[in-house]
Amino acid sequence: MCLAIPGQIIEILQERDNLALVDVVGVRRKIDVGLLAEEPAKPGDWVLIHVGFAMSRISEEDAREQMRLLKMMGEHAAAMEEITGYGLDDSVARGGP
């Protein structure tokens, strides 16, 4: 199943163009935000993430609803597995902002 996972941008990284650090339920990963180029991403933005790319901006309320729906459908574990396997970063940091 194709999952879109909500996450909050913590930091825009300087190590590579269009790279940001996001937090998804305590898991921090690097993602590509290049698809949001019309209005550059900034810390605090909520985004829907798919295979390591921020696909669109969403509200915090929509992010909470998306996670609730993933849990309700039994897809929460698969979503967390996806977020840890993006490959843009080989480490996973846990913790709050």
C-alpha positions in Angstrom: 0.0 0.0 0.0 1.2 3.5 -0.7 1.4 5.5 2.5 1.6 9.3 3.0 2.9 10.0 6.4 2.6 13.3 8.2 5.7 14.9 9.6 6.8 18.3 10.9 9.9 20.1 9.5 12.4 20.7 12.3 15.2 22.2 10.3 16.2 23.0 6.7 19.7 21.4 6.2 22.5 23.0 4.4 24.4 19.8 3.5 22.4 19.3 0.3 19.8 21.4 -1.7 16.2 20.6 -0.7 17.0 18.6 2.4 15.1 18.9 5.6 15.0 17.2 9.0 11.5 16.1 9.9 9.9 14.6 13.0 7.4 11.9 12.6 6.0 10.8 16.0 9.4 11.1 17.6 11.4 9.7 14.7 13.6 12.2 12.9 14.7 11.6 9.3 16.1 13.6 6.5 13.7 14.1 3.6 13.7 15.9 0.2 11.5 19.0 0.2 12.2 19.9 -3.5 8.6 19.3 -4.6 7.6 22.2 -2.4 9.8 24.6 -4.4 7.0 27.1 -5.2 7.0 28.2 -1.6 10.1 26.9 0.2 9.6 24.7 3.2 10.4 26.2 6.6 10.7 24.9 10.2 7.3 24.3 11.7 5.6 23.3 8.4 3.6 20.1 8.4 4.0 17.9 5.3 2.8 14.7 3.9 5.8 12.4 3.2 6.0 9.6 0.7 9.2 7.5 0.0 11.4 10.3 1.4 9.8 13.3 -0.4 7.5 15.9 1.1 4.6 15.8 -1.3 2.5 18.6 0.1 1.9 20.9 3.0 -0.9 20.1 5.5 -2.2 21.7 8.7 -1.3 20.3 12.1 -4.9 19.2 12.4 -4.8 17.3 9.2 -1.5 15.7 10.3 -3.2 14.4 13.5 -6.2 13.2 11.5 -3.9 11.3 9.0 -2.1 9.6 11.9 -5.4 8.7 13.5 -6.6 7.2 10.2 -3.4 5.2 9.8 -3.8 3.8 13.3 -7.5 3.0 12.7 -6.7 1.1 9.4 -3.9 -0.8 11.1 -1.2 0.9 8.9 0.6 2.8 11.7 3.4 0.2 12.0 3.9 0.1 8.2 4.0 3.9 8.2 6.7 3.9 10.8 8.6 1.2 9.0 8.5 3.3 5.8 9.8 6.4 7.6 12.8 4.6 9.0 13.8 3.2 5.6 14.1 6.3 3.4 17.8 5.9 2.7 18.5 9.7 2.7 20.1 9.2 6.1 21.5 6.0 7.6 20.7 7.0 11.2 17.4 7.3 13.1 17.2 9.8 16.0 14.4 9.5 18.5 13.3 12.4 20.6 11.1 15.5 20.6 11.9 18.9 19.0 
